[in-house]
Amino acid sequence: MSRVIVYEVNVMFGDCDPAGIVFFPNFAKWMDASSLNFFMQCGVPPWRELVKTTGIIGNPLLEIQVKFMRPATYGETLQIHTNIQEWRAKAFMFRHVIKRGDDLLCEGIETRAFCIRPPGEPDRIKAIAVPEDIKARCM
């Protein structure tokens, strides 16, 4: 199991639909931001640096599953608790638990992969084995 990193989001009026409820795609946007924050807090260099040293361009999203339990509205502060639930050979799964204080609002699982551009094929991306040094930083 990996460490858990908490990322906070202040819900703004523009994050909500006309009923004042957070528009559901914003939860996916915040999970994506929390994923990047997770790696940064674990000491993984930014993608723009990794591409120079390892060729890794990032970790694109392969699949997402989200379950909503309670709504949120503007003026609230949400906490996104993120950890890596599972490491696979060429992919890994982030688990996000979104809370407002003690209230559970949403849970999400993202499947992602570390990718490079294959030599001589700049228009393609290719999943690579999960780098052991990055994995070690996240534990």
C-alpha positions, -999 to +999 in steps of 0.1 A: +000+000+000+012+035-008+012+066+014-020+088+014-017+124+002-045+149+009-052+176-017-077+203-009-101+220-032-121+251-026-154+247-045-162+279-065-195+291-079-184+282-114-179+246-104-216+242-099-246+236-121-277+259-120-290+241-089-258+250-070-245+214-070-210+206-081-212+195-118-200+159-118-171+162-143-154+185-118-148+156-095-128+139-123-109+171-128-100+173-091-090+136-090-067+143-120-051+173-101-048+152-070-030+125-090-003+149-101-001+164-066+004+129-052+035+123-073+049+158-066+044+153-029+062+120-031+092+137-047+087+126-083+100+153-107+075+171-129+067+154-162+086+181-181+117+171-162+112+133-164+108+135-202+143+149-204+159+122-181+138+091-187+116+098-217+084+095-195+059+120-208+033+114-181+007+089-169-024+090-191-057+079-178-068+045-191-100+040-171-120+058-144-147+046-121-166+070-098-193+065-072-211+096-058-226+095-023-234+131-014-234+165-032-211+195-027-217+232-033-198+264-036-180+278-006-171+244+007-136+229+011-131+193+000-103+170+008-092+144-017-073+115-001-052+099-028-031+067-027-020+040-051-043+011-045-025-014-068+007-016-089+007-037-120+035-044-145+026-016-168-002+002-150-013+013-116-045+023-099-051+055-079-078+055-053-094+088-045-117+094-015-133+128-016-146+142+017-160+173+032-147+170+067-159+136+079-186+133+052-178+110+024-189+125-009-173+105-037-149+076-044-130+072-075-105+047-090-082+057-119-062+033-139-031+049-154+002+040-171+036+056-174+042+063-211+070+073-235+071+082-271+087+053-290+119+062-308+112+073-343+074+074-337+067+109-322+030+106-328+025+075-307+027+068-270+036+035-254+032+022-219+063+011-201+070-010-170+063+010-138+097+025-129+109+010-096+124+043-084+090+061-087+073+032-071+097+033-041+091+071-037+053+064-034+055+038-007 
